[in-house]
Amino acid sequence: MPPETIILDEFQLLAQQKLGQFAQNIGKTGFFWQKRTGQALYLYGGTGRGKTMLMDAFYEKLPQKNKLRTHFFEFMGQFHKQFGIYTAQRHPDPFLATIETCIKPYFIICFDEFHIVNIADAMILARLIERAIDMGVNFVFTSNFAPDELYENGLQRENFLPFIQFIKKNSIVFHLDSPTDYRYKTIAKTETILTPNNPQNNQRMDELFHYLRGNNPVIPAKIKADGREVEYITTAGRVLLSNFDELCERQVWVADYTALALRFDIIMIKNIPIFTNNNLNGAKRFITLIDILYNHKIKCLFVCATPIDQLHQTQTHAPEMARTISRLREMSSY
């Protein structure tokens, strides 16, 4: 898709000013005998409001070389892996050692798409961020969620509340309250259900994915649910590009689909086949998947073998599939 001239709206301009002030504040060195502690800025708002764009512009202008811009889930995966290594080595303090390896070398870390979906992250974040800030590391967070909304209804959430209080007390919290979802404006100009399933339509989906991902790297993601991980090959930020086989022809079910709905804002599904008696298991998983994505109001795009009214060509699961077809039609309109 061709590049567009970016004109910031009034809400984005306010956020840009906050980021500029923050850059000035963290750049002040103070007196040499004063211990420098880190600072944090928490920028939140709805999807497509420009949070990542603003943070990336802020990051690029920072003069420091020891800076890191990363997706939160990717970083935490590396953190847990390093922690496991130190634990296996019987390090006397594997948690502190992991912070010194993964966090302390940086002047600032910019976390994009900050959100908590698993208890392993929730239980350590307060100690992790508090210790890092005490070491002088600065942070910028972008999130779709206000601090008080983080890890809502999560297991043992009471143990996560100190992190929320720490962020509210020690960070600049700014709500990017733009009424316009610029990412969805782009999708609104695009057909969200493409037929037939051919190279041209799959290429259109690939191009749209690369436009929607912005500056986020394309990486595989392991999504945890019910004590296990399911890997998805093509993700970027909160956008998933997948296909029917990856989503519906593996041993995945309700918990896995719920975890997807919590992890991604946009899910793009290619290669949706005609449903016959030969793929009933996949059809049943597809029905469950669409129910969950519909209930979570996830924006979806599809490449289907036929128009959706012709997808189901068997009497098995006919009532459930009729509901699914209706939901696909409704999902294409929001």
C-alpha positions, 0 to 999 in steps of 0.5 A: 500500500502506498505511504501516506502523509502523517498529520497528527491530530490534537490528541497525538500532538499532546502525546508527542509533547509528553514524550518530548518532555520525558526525553528532556527529563531523562536526559538531565544528568544532575550532580555527580554525587546524586544517585540517578533513578529511572523514570517511566511514561505509560501511554495508553489508548484504544487500538489504532490511535498512533501509540506505536507510531509516536513511541517509534518516533520518540525512540529514533530521536533518542541520542543514547546508543544503549536503548531497546525498543521491543515488544513486551511479550517477546522481551518477557519470553527472553527474560523467562528463558534467561531466568531458567538458565541462571536457575539451572546453574544454581545462581544464588539470585537468578532473578537479580542476575537476569535483570542485570543481564537483560535490563541493566545494560540499557538506558531506556527500554520502550515496551510496545503493546504492554499487556499481561495475559499470564500469571508468570509475568504478573507475579514478577513485574512489580519487583522487576520494574521497581528494581530496574528503575532503582538501577537507573533504567527508564521505561516507556510503555504503550498499551491498550489498557489503563493501568487499572485494567491490566490483568483484569480477572487474572489468577491471583490478581491481588498479587499484581496490584502492587505493580499497578500502584507502582506505575500510577505513583511513579510514572507519567500516565497519559491517555491518548484519547483520540476518537479516531481509530486510524488502523481500522480506517484503513481496514474499512476501505478494504474488503474483509472477506476475500474470495476465492482462495487464490494467490491474488487474494492471499497476496492482498492479505499479505500486503495488508498485514505488512501495512498494519504491522507498522514498525513491529518486527514479524516474529513467531509467537508462543501463546500460553494457555492452560499450562501449554504453549501454541506457536503461531508463525507470523505475528507483529505487535497485536496483529496475527496473520494465520491460516485455517490449518494453523488455527483449526487443524491442530489440537487447539480449543477454547482456552487457546482461542481465548488467549488469541483474543486477549493477545491480538487486536487484528486476526487475518485468516487465509485458506478457509476451505469449503466445509464437508464431511471430510473436515468436520473437526476443523469445521467445529474448531472454526465455529468455536474460534469465530464465537470467541473472536466475535464475543471479544470483538476482534477485527478479522479478515478472511480469505475463503474458498467461496462466498461465505453463504456457500462455505458449509456444504454438509448437514453436520453442524448446520445450525452452528455453522449458520450462526457462524456465517451470520457472525462472519457477515456481522464481523465484516462490518465493524 
